[in-house]
Amino acid sequence: MRRGNFRDDTVDYAAVGATQAADLMHYPPERSIPAEQSWRIGSGEARFRGAADALLSWTAQRGAGLDLKDVRPASGPMYSGVSFDSEGHPIAPSRSESDLRYDADGTPYVGAGTTVHVDGRVRGLRADAELRVIFAIEEPRRIGFALGTVGDSVVSGEESFMLDWYENDEVWFTVRAFDTPKALLYRVFPGLVRRRRRELFTRYLRAISPLYTTPA
């Protein structure tokens, strides 16, 4: 089991980790627009492991049409074991070194504290940003991570990507996010933020599960 959290003052929003709040959709961070979607993408351990490897090797972002540049793992030791119980109370971490893994192209896998710059467009709308992995979770039946904006983005906020392999053998993929408009166009037309987010969610899903089932 591996868990990692990374808190750094260089992210450009205050509510770090808020994509894990149970009431995100009802009480999002101030001035932000929340979004959440879950899909059943299959069943069984093989489906879970395959989707997990794809997720941790940035397949969702690449499949969304985003180019990854300057992927930089955090330097030095990272916190491992950080988590929260069912009532939201923190569980004390232990300290260990993160094991770095790389895909066939030599790009480091997702890890807590990793910084990445993405470039791309979503239906003609700019999607460039510098992002940081706020936390990463690798458990026997749950794998995922969250990305927070550092800068150079039309919105600020966070998005999380989680895979769950439930006791009934179903595998579910959940993406949650909150976006605060930064660019003038998005502040004037917040509907563009929702449009951009819906398109990103669809692209993420298709990247992780090309033969996805009906959304929940």
VEXVEXMAR-383597 format. One line per field, with one value per residue (C-alpha): residue number from 1; residue in three letters; y, z, x. Coordinates in steps of 0.001 Angstrom, whole numbers, padded with zeros to 6 digits. Example, Ala and Ser with C-alpha at 12.3 -4.5 7.8 and 13.67 -1.06 7.14 Angstrom:
<sites>
ronu <- 1 | 2
rolo <- ala | ser
yy <- -004500 | -001060
zz <- 007800 | 007140
xx <- 012300 | 013670
</sites>
This chain:
<sites>
ronu <- 1 | 2 | 3 | 4 | 5 | 6 | 7 | 8 | 9 | 10 | 11 | 12 | 13 | 14 | 15 | 16 | 17 | 18 | 19 | 20 | 21 | 22 | 23 | 24 | 25 | 26 | 27 | 28 | 29 | 30 | 31 | 32 | 33 | 34 | 35 | 36 | 37 | 38 | 39 | 40 | 41 | 42 | 43 | 44 | 45 | 46 | 47 | 48 | 49 | 50 | 51 | 52 | 53 | 54 | 55 | 56 | 57 | 58 | 59 | 60 | 61 | 62 | 63 | 64 | 65 | 66 | 67 | 68 | 69 | 70 | 71 | 72 | 73 | 74 | 75 | 76 | 77 | 78 | 79 | 80 | 81 | 82 | 83 | 84 | 85 | 86 | 87 | 88 | 89 | 90 | 91 | 92 | 93 | 94 | 95 | 96 | 97 | 98 | 99 | 100 | 101 | 102 | 103 | 104 | 105 | 106 | 107 | 108 | 109 | 110 | 111 | 112 | 113 | 114 | 115 | 116 | 117 | 118 | 119 | 120 | 121 | 122 | 123 | 124 | 125 | 126 | 127 | 128 | 129 | 130 | 131 | 132 | 133 | 134 | 135 | 136 | 137 | 138 | 139 | 140 | 141 | 142 | 143 | 144 | 145 | 146 | 147 | 148 | 149 | 150 | 151 | 152 | 153 | 154 | 155 | 156 | 157 | 158 | 159 | 160 | 161 | 162 | 163 | 164 | 165 | 166 | 167 | 168 | 169 | 170 | 171 | 172 | 173 | 174 | 175 | 176 | 177 | 178 | 179 | 180 | 181 | 182 | 183 | 184 | 185 | 186 | 187 | 188 | 189 | 190 | 191 | 192 | 193 | 194 | 195 | 196 | 197 | 198 | 199 | 200 | 201 | 202 | 203 | 204 | 205 | 206 | 207 | 208 | 209 | 210 | 211 | 212 | 213 | 214 | 215 | 216
rolo <- met | arg | arg | gly | asn | phe | arg | asp | asp | thr | val | asp | tyr | ala | ala | val | gly | ala | thr | gln | ala | ala | asp | leu | met | his | tyr | pro | pro | glu | arg | ser | ile | pro | ala | glu | gln | ser | trp | arg | ile | gly | ser | gly | glu | ala | arg | phe | arg | gly | ala | ala | asp | ala | leu | leu | ser | trp | thr | ala | gln | arg | gly | ala | gly | leu | asp | leu | lys | asp | val | arg | pro | ala | ser | gly | pro | met | tyr | ser | gly | val | ser | phe | asp | ser | glu | gly | his | pro | ile | ala | pro | ser | arg | ser | glu | ser | asp | leu | arg | tyr | asp | ala | asp | gly | thr | pro | tyr | val | gly | ala | gly | thr | thr | val | his | val | asp | gly | arg | val | arg | gly | leu | arg | ala | asp | ala | glu | leu | arg | val | ile | phe | ala | ile | glu | glu | pro | arg | arg | ile | gly | phe | ala | leu | gly | thr | val | gly | asp | ser | val | val | ser | gly | glu | glu | ser | phe | met | leu | asp | trp | tyr | glu | asn | asp | glu | val | trp | phe | thr | val | arg | ala | phe | asp | thr | pro | lys | ala | leu | leu | tyr | arg | val | phe | pro | gly | leu | val | arg | arg | arg | arg | arg | glu | leu | phe | thr | arg | tyr | leu | arg | ala | ile | ser | pro | leu | tyr | thr | thr | pro | ala
yy <- 000000 | 003427 | 006797 | 010197 | 013745 | 016883 | 020316 | 023250 | 026982 | 027335 | 026084 | 029002 | 028106 | 027664 | 024623 | 021998 | 018496 | 019682 | 017252 | 014602 | 016451 | 014489 | 017690 | 019163 | 019407 | 021212 | 023368 | 023953 | 026353 | 029982 | 031251 | 027843 | 025634 | 021975 | 018914 | 015173 | 012099 | 008347 | 005505 | 001728 | 000653 | -003100 | -005700 | -007884 | -007513 | -007470 | -004551 | -002687 | -003269 | -002295 | 000898 | 001737 | 001426 | 003600 | 006213 | 006438 | 006738 | 009890 | 008152 | 010232 | 013498 | 012308 | 010857 | 014239 | 015703 | 017332 | 017315 | 016618 | 018615 | 018878 | 016108 | 016607 | 014237 | 015812 | 015769 | 014253 | 012086 | 012200 | 011517 | 008065 | 006767 | 010066 | 009542 | 010544 | 008412 | 008282 | 011368 | 013430 | 013177 | 012897 | 009666 | 010303 | 009555 | 007610 | 008828 | 006978 | 007480 | 007288 | 004657 | 006218 | 004347 | 005269 | 004457 | 003178 | 006748 | 007438 | 009695 | 009347 | 007858 | 009926 | 010538 | 012935 | 016237 | 015667 | 018836 | 018726 | 021310 | 020484 | 022151 | 021677 | 022881 | 021644 | 022466 | 025474 | 026601 | 026792 | 024127 | 025021 | 024846 | 023971 | 021340 | 019579 | 016160 | 017029 | 013443 | 009945 | 006770 | 003181 | 000667 | -002908 | -001785 | 001985 | 003946 | 007589 | 011065 | 014761 | 017566 | 021176 | 024240 | 026038 | 028664 | 029526 | 028304 | 029895 | 028458 | 027626 | 024631 | 020895 | 017667 | 014129 | 010795 | 007701 | 004028 | 001759 | -002020 | -002818 | -006019 | -006854 | -006968 | -003817 | -001269 | 002411 | 005489 | 008810 | 012279 | 015261 | 018857 | 022455 | 025325 | 029029 | 031167 | 033263 | 034363 | 037273 | 035245 | 032574 | 035114 | 036794 | 033511 | 030880 | 028499 | 028019 | 026576 | 023955 | 023208 | 022764 | 020512 | 018279 | 017748 | 016942 | 014397 | 012646 | 012523 | 011186 | 008398 | 007353 | 007299 | 005007 | 002879 | 003025 | 000622 | 002381 | 001574 | 003900 | 006721 | 006552
zz <- 000000 | -000868 | -000055 | -000451 | 000202 | -000836 | 000495 | -001042 | -000892 | -004623 | -005682 | -006614 | -004584 | -000888 | -000624 | -001205 | -001144 | -001356 | -004191 | -001460 | 000564 | 000721 | 000321 | -002570 | -004887 | -002277 | -000634 | -003093 | -002332 | -002637 | -006196 | -007677 | -009951 | -008820 | -011013 | -010403 | -012545 | -011929 | -014442 | -014136 | -016449 | -015993 | -013348 | -011987 | -010906 | -014431 | -015380 | -012215 | -012606 | -016276 | -015647 | -012677 | -014700 | -017414 | -014902 | -013131 | -016439 | -017394 | -019952 | -018965 | -019644 | -022890 | -024014 | -023371 | -026029 | -023578 | -024185 | -021090 | -020704 | -018005 | -015714 | -012543 | -009561 | -006120 | -004772 | -001437 | 000889 | 000700 | 003300 | 002949 | 004665 | 004979 | 004856 | 006508 | 008389 | 007652 | 009815 | 008096 | 010856 | 009649 | 010193 | 011072 | 008296 | 008306 | 006357 | 003409 | -000025 | -003029 | -005589 | -009015 | -011972 | -015648 | -018715 | -022017 | -023082 | -019895 | -018378 | -014574 | -013263 | -011093 | -007623 | -004801 | -005404 | -009117 | -011201 | -014840 | -017513 | -019903 | -023201 | -025294 | -026306 | -025403 | -028116 | -029077 | -025478 | -024048 | -021495 | -020755 | -017125 | -014675 | -012264 | -009128 | -007814 | -004441 | -003306 | -004712 | -003379 | -004190 | -002186 | -003027 | -004199 | -004613 | -006775 | -007760 | -007399 | -007484 | -009567 | -008377 | -010475 | -009882 | -012586 | -016284 | -016422 | -017381 | -014158 | -010746 | -008691 | -008412 | -010040 | -008681 | -010496 | -008512 | -009396 | -006993 | -007185 | -005010 | -003148 | -005752 | -008289 | -010150 | -011133 | -011040 | -012281 | -010591 | -011519 | -009264 | -009723 | -008771 | -011060 | -010263 | -013434 | -013866 | -017504 | -018282 | -020804 | -018197 | -015541 | -017892 | -019272 | -016501 | -018712 | -020682 | -017559 | -017329 | -021051 | -020780 | -017767 | -019380 | -022406 | -020258 | -018241 | -021422 | -022773 | -019509 | -019472 | -023042 | -022405 | -019396 | -020739 | -024505 | -024110 | -021127 | -019848 | -019178 | -016713 | -013247
xx <- 000000 | 001295 | -000155 | 001377 | 000300 | 002091 | 001241 | 003052 | 002375 | 003032 | -000409 | -002654 | -005753 | -006476 | -008760 | -006067 | -007545 | -011153 | -011954 | -012107 | -014747 | -017997 | -020032 | -018030 | -021023 | -023137 | -020457 | -017596 | -014747 | -015799 | -016384 | -015580 | -017674 | -017774 | -018176 | -018349 | -018960 | -018693 | -018736 | -018684 | -015880 | -015993 | -015322 | -012559 | -008967 | -007535 | -009778 | -008838 | -005091 | -005112 | -007053 | -004834 | -001639 | -003159 | -004254 | -000894 | 000976 | -000989 | -003222 | -006262 | -004430 | -002868 | -006193 | -007794 | -005507 | -003102 | 000649 | 002735 | 005933 | 008562 | 007254 | 009288 | 008964 | 009278 | 012807 | 013715 | 011623 | 007856 | 005202 | 003692 | 000579 | -001267 | -005022 | -008271 | -010763 | -014509 | -015113 | -012426 | -009819 | -006209 | -004314 | -000686 | 001807 | 005012 | 008025 | 009566 | 011124 | 008831 | 009805 | 009984 | 008482 | 008609 | 006531 | 007940 | 008754 | 010682 | 008011 | 007774 | 004542 | 002235 | 003629 | 002804 | 004563 | 005180 | 004872 | 003808 | 003069 | 000231 | -000606 | -003706 | -007139 | -010607 | -013144 | -011084 | -010607 | -007110 | -006204 | -002572 | -001497 | 001225 | -000097 | 001076 | 000077 | -001466 | -001883 | -001510 | -003138 | -002232 | -004226 | -005261 | -008712 | -008347 | -005931 | -005916 | -004511 | -005386 | -003917 | -003867 | -003124 | 000154 | -000197 | -000583 | -004172 | -007492 | -008937 | -007523 | -008533 | -008181 | -009303 | -009069 | -009086 | -010067 | -010467 | -012353 | -012635 | -015615 | -016442 | -019117 | -016229 | -017321 | -014675 | -015669 | -013841 | -014685 | -013474 | -014205 | -013133 | -013671 | -012688 | -012456 | -012423 | -009269 | -009264 | -011583 | -013599 | -014339 | -015248 | -017719 | -019092 | -018898 | -020867 | -017651 | -016048 | -018796 | -018538 | -014770 | -015147 | -017800 | -015599 | -012570 | -014548 | -015700 | -012167 | -010762 | -013327 | -012692 | -008945 | -009246 | -012118 | -012720 | -015678 | -017233 | -020717 | -023613 | -022732 | -024265
</sites>
